Amino acid sequence: MESQQIIQHNILYSCAYQKEQSSEQFLPEHSLGITLSGEAEYFTNEGSYIVKPGTIGLMRRNQLVKKYKKPSPTGEPFKMIGVFFDQKTLRQFASENNIGEQHAYQGKSVIQLSGNPVIKGYFDSLIPYEGHPEKLSSVICGLKTREAIELLLQSDPSFQNFLFDFRDPYKIDLEKFMNLNYQYNVPIATFAKLTGRSLSTFKRDFVKIFEATPERWVQRKRLEMAHYLMAQKKKRPTDVYLEVGFENLSHFSFAFKNHYGFAPSEIGT
């Protein structure tokens, strides 16, 4: 069976019947999610996280994430429910509840909430809609989103700072950031935003630092990492191309041969 994703307004139902990597690698909004069955591994700059049935997590906006989903050992598909908190809704909630301006958030970007019975009960109330997504009207989604925000604040008032810090990313060390994140398959404009720069400023600063355009540098770094993984770690091209940031195997093979003069399948032969 094919994987399924149902997005109704800001609520996501996801189901994967075989091992796969998610293509969504930039998280623009805060999200709260629960794993219902199967397993997944998340990779962020803070480390990797294994999620299993019952795992509940809160993830902060404006971060890069890689996710590998797979069925359970007994064959149950990977299933999860996610709720996204957009900035407009959060600003309205803050205004209506007299939540003032927050200082810059400095905590963890991924927070585990597994074992919280109230939030588990909240997600239980969303399960019946999986088979009837049309019942999740904009009004109901709005109510369920506000319920989730209220429950988070009741469980830990310090989540105010996590949720209601509306600052955009500030200007950071571009060289360090790119060397850590070039393997994420996101547009150059997203890299610019996450380093606190306009696209034009990002490109200008990038050329000054790396003496190459972002597009050429990123592709070269991805190909060099792919070569290392295949030659030194004995990985196959089919295991590597997604890991280093290419969208499909054919594009990776073409770019690799164009750069090195031989096909990736020829390494080790």
N, C-alpha and C positions, 0 to 999 in steps of 0.2 A: 504494500500500500504506500501511497505517496504521503509526504509530510503535509501537514495542514497548519495554517495560521489564520485565525479569525481575529480581526481587530474591529471592535465596536466602540467608536469614539476613542476613549483613552484606555480601554481595557482589552488586554490581549489574552487569547487562548492559543497555546502552541502545542503541537503534537508531532513527534518524529518517530518513525517506525524503524529507522536504520541509523547507523552512526553517521553523523554529518557535522560540518562546521557551519555555524550561523554566519550569514553575510553582514549582519548588523554589527559593526565594530565601533560605532560612535554613539554614545548615549547622551542625547541632547537634554533630556529631562530626568529628574529624580524618578526612581521606580521602586515599587514594592512588589515582591514576587514570592510565589511558593511553588516548590516542585511536588507534583502529585504522584508521579511514577517515573521509572527509569532513572538515569543518572546524567550529570553534566559536569564539565570542568570549565571553570572560568579563569581567564588569565588577565590580570591588570598589572599596573606598575607597582602595586602593593604586594603582589604575589599571586598564587593560584589557589583556587577554592574548589573543593569537591562538593557537589550538592546531590543529595539523595532524597527519597520521598520524605516529606515533612519539613525539609529545609526551607526556612523563610529568611529572606534577605532584603535589606534596604540599600539601594545603590545611588550614589550621588551623580548629579548631572555633569556634563562636560568632561567625560572621561572615555578613554579607549578601552574596549573590552573584546576579548576573543572568547568564543564559547563553543565547546565541542559537546554535542548531545549524543546520547546512545541509549538503546533499550536496556532494560535490566537483564541480569543473567538468565532469568526465567522467561524472557521474551516480551515483557510488558513494555509498551512504547514510552518514550520520554514525553511527559505531559507537564505543563506548567501554566499558571495564571499570573499575569503581570498587570499592575495598575500604574499608569504614568501620571505624574503631577506636573502639569504645565505651569509656567510662570504666571499667567493671567489668573488661574484659579487660586494659586498660592497668595498672590497679592490681594485678591478679593477677600480671602479667608483672613489674612493678616489685618486688613483694614476693618473688617467686621468684628474682629475679636481683640482689637486694640493691641496688636503685637507690633512693637516698635522696630526700628532699624537694628539689625544685628551686626556684630563685629565679624570680620572675615573668618570664615570657618577654617579651622586648622586640623580637624580630626580625621578619622578614617573615612575612606570613600565607600567602603563596603562594610555594612554592619549586620551581624547575624542576629536574628530574632526568633530562631527556632525555639520551641518550647513555650512560647507565649500563647496561652489558651484562648485569650480574647481575640488576638489577631488571627489565630488558626480558625476560630469560629467565624470571623469575618470572611475569610476565603471560602469556608464551607457554604456560606450564603451565596457565593458567586458560581459554585459548581453547576447548579441546575440550568444556568443560562448557557452553558457550553453547547447544549443541544438546541437551544432556542435563542440564538444571539439577537434575533429581531425584537425580542422582548426587552433588551437593554436599550431603552430609549435614552435620548440625551438627558432627560430629567432624572431618570434612574441612575445613569452613570455619574451625573453631577452629585447626587445624594450619596452614592457609594464612595465617591472620591473624597467628599468632605468627611464621611464616616471614617475612612482610613486615616485621614490627617488627624482627626480628633483622637482616635485610638492610639496613634503614635505619640501624640503629645501627652496623653494620659499615662502611657507606659513609661515615658521618660521625658520630662519637661525640657531636657537639654536638646531634644530634637528640634526645638525652635531654631537654634542656630544652624543646624543642618539644612532645614527646609526653607528658611526665610532669609538666608544670605543671598541677596539678588545680584551681587557683584559679578561682572564678567571676568574671565581670566585676565590676570595682570601680566605685564611683559616679563618673560622669563628667559633664561639662558637657552637660546635657540640651538646651539651646537649640542649641548647635553641632551636636550629634549629629543632632537631628531635622531641622535645615535641610539636612543632608547626605544624609539617608537616608529622607525621607518618601515617595519614589517606589517604595520596595520594598514589594511586596504581601505583608506579613506581619501577623499579629495584633498588636494593641496590647500584649498580654502579652509578646510577643517583644521589642518596643521597650523595654519596662520591664526585662526581663532584661538586655538588652545595655547599658543605662545603669546597671546595678548597683542597681536598685530593685525593691521589691515592686510589684505592680500598683496597690495603693491609694496608696502613696507617689508612684509615677510620676504618677498622675492628679492628685494634690494639687499636686505640684511643677509639673506641666504647666499647670494653670489659673493658678497664680501667675505663671508666666512669659509665657504666651501669651494669657491672659484668654479662653480657649475650651477646650472639651473636646478631647481628642486626636482623637476621631473627626471632629469638625467641622473642626478645623484641618487635619488631614491631607487630607481631601477637598477643602477649599478650595485648598490648596497644589497639589494634583494638577491641579485644574481650571485654575488660573492658569497652570501650566506648560504644560498642553495647549493653552490658548488662545494662548500665546506661540509654541509650536512650529508651530501651524497658521497663525497670522496673520503671523508674522515669518519663519519658516523654510519656510513653504509645504508643510508636511507634511499628509498626509491623516489623517482620523480613524482609519482602519484601521491606520495606521503609528504612531499616537500612544498609543492607550489602554493598551496593554501597557507601553509605555515609562514612563508616568507612574504606573503602579501599579494600574490597574483590571483586573478579572478577565475581563470580557467587554465587547463593543462596545455591547450594548443597555443595560447598566447605566451605562456611560460616557455614552452619548447622553442618557439620561434625566436623569442628574445634571447634565450640562452645560446642557441646556435649562432645567432647574429653577433653575440658578444664574444664567445669563446672559439667559434669556428667548428664546433662539433656538437652533436645532439646530447642532451643530458643522459639519454639511455646508453651512451657510449662510455660513460665513466666506469672504470673498473673492468672494461672488456679488453 
